[in-house]
Amino acid sequence: MSRNGTSKTAKPKHAAPGQLLDLERYVPAFVTFIANKLSRSATAFYQKRFGVNVTEWRIMSLLAIEPGIPASRICHVIGFDKGPVSRTLALLQGRGLVAINTDPNDGRSHAIALTAKGKATHDVVIVAALEREQKLLSCLDAGEREVLIDLLRRIHSNLGAVTEQTE
């Protein structure tokens, strides 16, 4: 039995004839729509002003937080597949924004870090990223922002409830 009292082998329920999603209340769609629109606008914004797309920025911001991490850690934290991360890292390396060094203790593993140029780019982009976040959340008061962050953190922690079936 799962936490909600249902059996993991229970047969899926079928939708009632004519049943439709309420896109104003269906959380997965809401989260996806918000993420898609934020990503699209962020890519346009960051590309135009700083020459990096949103995927590059996400990886660079993580490397600023965790210098020297392997690509597998980037994939895990950001939720991207290995292919797009590897391609993005190669592009960032080619532009001199990241350094990829083989781990001397394990030749199969690589430590990835921002270069000086990458750190300088990060330090400019982060100001704009935080301004965008502030504008996005300006419709909420400080208490509501904290509640939202807590709720999102809890949902993120509970992703295994729906992802374990496919992983």
C-alpha positions as CSV (number, residue, x, y, z in Angstrom):
1,M,0.0,0.0,0.0
2,S,1.2,3.5,-0.7
3,R,1.0,6.5,1.6
4,N,-2.4,7.5,0.3
5,G,-3.8,4.0,0.9
6,T,-3.9,2.8,-2.7
7,S,-2.3,-0.4,-4.0
8,K,0.6,0.1,-6.4
9,T,-1.0,-2.6,-8.6
10,A,-4.4,-0.9,-8.6
11,K,-5.9,-0.6,-12.0
12,P,-6.0,3.0,-13.4
13,K,-9.4,4.7,-13.2
14,H,-10.9,5.8,-16.5
15,A,-12.1,9.3,-17.2
16,A,-15.8,9.9,-17.2
17,P,-17.2,10.5,-20.7
18,G,-16.6,14.2,-21.5
19,Q,-14.3,14.8,-18.6
20,L,-11.8,17.6,-19.2
21,L,-8.9,19.1,-17.3
22,D,-9.5,22.4,-15.6
23,L,-6.4,24.2,-16.7
24,E,-7.0,26.9,-14.1
25,R,-6.6,24.2,-11.4
26,Y,-4.6,21.3,-12.8
27,V,-1.3,21.8,-11.1
28,P,1.0,19.8,-13.5
29,A,-0.2,21.9,-16.4
30,F,0.0,25.2,-14.4
31,V,3.6,24.4,-13.4
32,T,4.5,23.4,-17.0
33,F,2.9,26.4,-18.6
34,I,4.7,28.8,-16.1
35,A,8.0,27.0,-16.6
36,N,7.7,27.1,-20.4
37,K,6.9,30.7,-20.5
38,L,9.6,31.6,-18.0
39,S,12.2,29.6,-19.9
40,R,11.2,31.1,-23.3
41,S,11.3,34.7,-22.0
42,A,14.5,34.1,-20.1
43,T,16.3,32.6,-23.1
44,A,15.3,35.7,-25.2
45,F,16.3,38.1,-22.4
46,Y,19.7,36.4,-21.5
47,Q,20.6,35.7,-25.1
48,K,20.0,39.3,-26.2
49,R,21.7,41.0,-23.2
50,F,24.5,38.5,-22.2
51,G,24.9,36.0,-25.1
52,V,23.8,33.0,-23.0
53,N,20.6,31.0,-23.2
54,V,18.6,29.8,-20.3
55,T,20.1,26.3,-20.3
56,E,23.6,27.7,-20.3
57,W,22.6,30.1,-17.5
58,R,21.2,27.3,-15.4
59,I,24.4,25.3,-15.7
60,M,26.6,28.3,-15.0
61,S,24.6,29.3,-11.9
62,L,24.9,25.7,-10.6
63,L,28.7,25.7,-11.3
64,A,28.9,29.0,-9.3
65,I,27.3,27.3,-6.4
66,E,29.1,24.0,-6.7
67,P,32.5,24.5,-8.5
68,G,34.1,21.3,-9.7
69,I,31.0,19.2,-9.9
70,P,30.6,16.4,-12.5
71,A,28.1,16.5,-15.3
72,S,26.0,13.8,-13.5
73,R,25.4,16.1,-10.6
74,I,24.3,18.9,-13.1
75,C,21.9,16.4,-14.7
76,H,20.5,15.4,-11.3
77,V,20.0,18.9,-9.9
78,I,18.7,20.6,-13.0
79,G,16.7,17.6,-14.2
80,F,18.2,17.5,-17.7
81,D,19.3,14.4,-19.6
82,K,23.0,13.7,-20.2
83,G,23.0,14.6,-23.9
84,P,21.8,18.2,-23.7
85,V,24.0,18.8,-20.6
86,S,27.1,17.4,-22.5
87,R,26.3,19.5,-25.6
88,T,25.8,22.7,-23.5
89,L,29.0,22.1,-21.6
90,A,31.0,21.6,-24.8
91,L,29.6,24.9,-26.1
92,L,30.4,26.7,-22.8
93,Q,33.9,25.2,-22.9
94,G,34.4,26.3,-26.5
95,R,33.4,29.9,-25.6
96,G,35.8,29.9,-22.6
97,L,33.1,30.0,-19.9
98,V,33.8,26.6,-18.3
99,A,36.8,24.4,-17.8
100,I,36.4,20.6,-17.9
101,N,39.2,18.7,-16.2
102,T,39.6,14.9,-15.8
103,D,39.5,13.8,-12.2
104,P,43.0,12.5,-11.4
105,N,41.6,9.8,-9.1
106,D,39.0,8.6,-11.7
107,G,39.8,9.1,-15.4
108,R,36.1,8.6,-16.3
109,S,34.9,11.5,-14.2
110,H,35.4,15.2,-15.0
111,A,35.3,18.2,-12.7
112,I,33.6,21.2,-14.3
113,A,34.1,24.8,-13.1
114,L,33.5,28.3,-14.4
115,T,36.6,30.0,-15.8
116,A,37.3,33.6,-14.9
117,K,35.4,34.7,-18.0
118,G,32.5,32.4,-16.9
119,K,32.5,33.9,-13.4
120,A,32.4,37.4,-14.8
121,T,29.5,36.5,-17.0
122,H,27.7,34.8,-14.1
123,D,28.2,37.9,-11.9
124,V,26.5,40.1,-14.5
125,V,23.7,37.7,-15.4
126,I,22.8,37.0,-11.7
127,V,21.9,40.6,-11.1
128,A,19.4,40.4,-14.0
129,A,18.1,37.0,-12.9
130,L,17.4,38.2,-9.4
131,E,15.6,41.3,-10.8
132,R,13.4,39.1,-13.0
133,E,12.6,36.9,-10.0
134,Q,11.7,40.0,-8.0
135,K,9.4,41.3,-10.7
136,L,7.8,37.9,-11.1
137,L,7.0,37.6,-7.3
138,S,6.0,41.3,-6.9
139,C,2.4,40.3,-6.8
140,L,3.0,38.5,-3.5
141,D,3.8,39.9,-0.1
142,A,6.8,38.6,1.8
143,G,4.8,36.0,3.7
144,E,3.2,34.7,0.6
145,R,6.6,34.4,-1.1
146,E,7.8,32.2,1.8
147,V,4.7,30.0,1.7
148,L,5.1,29.6,-2.1
149,I,8.8,28.7,-1.7
150,D,7.9,26.1,1.0
151,L,5.1,24.6,-1.1
152,L,7.3,24.4,-4.2
153,R,10.1,22.8,-2.1
154,R,7.7,20.2,-0.7
155,I,6.3,19.4,-4.2
156,H,9.9,19.1,-5.5
157,S,10.6,16.6,-2.7
158,N,7.5,14.6,-3.6
159,L,8.3,14.2,-7.3
160,G,9.2,10.6,-6.6
161,A,5.5,9.9,-6.2
162,V,5.1,10.3,-9.9
163,T,8.6,9.9,-11.4
164,E,9.5,6.6,-9.8
165,Q,7.2,4.8,-12.3
166,T,9.3,6.0,-15.3
167,E,12.8,5.9,-13.9
